[in-house]
Amino acid sequence: MQRTLVLVKPDGVQRGLVGAIIARLEGRGLKLIGLKMMRITKDVASRHYVEHQGKPFYDGLIAFITSGPVVAMIWEGREAVSVVRSLVGATDPLKAAPGTIRGDLALDLGMNLIHGSDSPSRAQAEITLFFESNELHEYERTADRWIRE
C-alpha cells in the first residue's frame, strides 16, 4: 500500500472544513494512519517548500502556511498519491473540476485549503518531515474487504 501526506492548510482549519475533507478521503476508501494538529515552523515550512525558494511567491507561501494551525495527515491506500491528487483538484481552485475539494470549496489560489504530496518519493520525504514513525498506526480495517478485491 502507498502512503501520502495531506495537510489541511490554515484556511481550511479556520473555515471548519477539516471534517469535510477527511470524509471525502475516507469515502474514497483511503485509510487514515496518522493525524495531528500543529503549527508549522518556518524551518519546516522552508524544507517543505524548498523547490519554491527564489520564486516571487515563496515568502507569501511561507507566511501563509505558518500563519495558523494545520491538520497533518497520512493516508494509505492503493495509488494513494494519485487518488489524493485527483480528489484535491487543480492548484488554482478556479481551474479545479467540480467534485474536487478545491473545485467545490475554494476560490483563491493563495487560499486553496489543502496540500497533497505530488509523487511517491515526495510523499515519503514529506511524511518523515511531519511525522515520527511512532505517530503512524498500522491496523486492520474490516471495511477493506469491501474496498479492494
Secondary structure, 3 states (H helix, E strand, C coil): CEEEEEEECHHHHHCCCHHHHHHHHHHHCCEEEEEEEECCCHHHHHHHCHHHCCCCCHHHHHHHHCCCCEEEEEEEECCHHHHHHHHHCCCCCCCCCCCCHHHHHCCECCECCEEECCCHHHHHHHHHHHCCHHHCCCCCCHHHHHCCC
